[in-house]
């Protein structure tokens, strides 16, 4: 819902990109192929506004919850996922 950095390294079609989402407290970082492309605060004004302008606005707590389900979206393009891991760091 929030745009990633314009300057991001994407691999060509047919190659796998590596993505990591890191959450510490209410700070979220999205990493793509070893580079941070987005950082935001859960429950922050920017995130909550984006949720209200999205198809996720009816999902209670979306954009502010740390625990819950994950959503994998494809934006109507061919999309594949592999090696998905969710880990809690203590």
N, C-alpha and C positions, 0 to 999 in steps of 0.2 A: 504494500500500500504506500510505503514511503519510497521515493526513488533512490536507487543506489548511485554511487559516484559515477559521473560521466566517463571518467578514465578508469576503465576496468579491463583486466586481461581475460578474454574469453578464448577458449580453444575452438578450433574449427569444428563444424558438424562432423559427427562420427567419433570424436574424441570426448573423453569424460572430463567435465569440469569438477573441481573439488570445492564443496561448500561447507562452511562451519558456522553455526550460530552459537554464540557464547553468551550466557546470561549470568550476571553476578549482581545480586540484589535486584534493583529495578533497571540496571543498565544492560542493554542488549547490543551486541556487536554482530554484524554479518560479515563473514570473510569469504572471499571467492578466489580460489587459486593462490592462496597465500597472502592476499592483500585485503585489508579492511575496506569495505565498500559502503558501509552504513553503520551508524551508531545512533541510538535513541534511548529515551527513558520510558519504560512501561508506565502507562497512565499519564504521560505527559500530554500537554495541550495539542501538540502537533500530531501525535498518534491518535488521540481521541477524536480529533477533527477528521482525520483520514478514515477512521472506522465509520463515523457517521455518514461519510460520503461514499461508502463502499457497500458491497453485497453482504458484508459481515455485521452490519449494524444491529441485526436482531439477535446475534449471539451474545448472550449475557457475559459480561466481563471481558469480551474480546479486546485486546490491546492493553489490558491492565493485569491479567492473571499470569502468574508464573507457573502454576501447576494446571494440568488439564490435557486435552487432546492436542495433537499436532495436525495441521492441515497441509497437504501436499497439493499444489495447484499446477495446472498445465497451460492455462490461458489458451486452450483450444489448439495448441501446437503439439506435435509429437513430443513426448517427454518420457524419460525413463529414469528410474532411481535404483541405486544399488548400495549395498553396505551401509545402510542407515543404522546408526547407533545413538542411543540416548544415554548419557552418563551423568551422574551427579558427583561433583567434586566436593570434598569435605575439607 
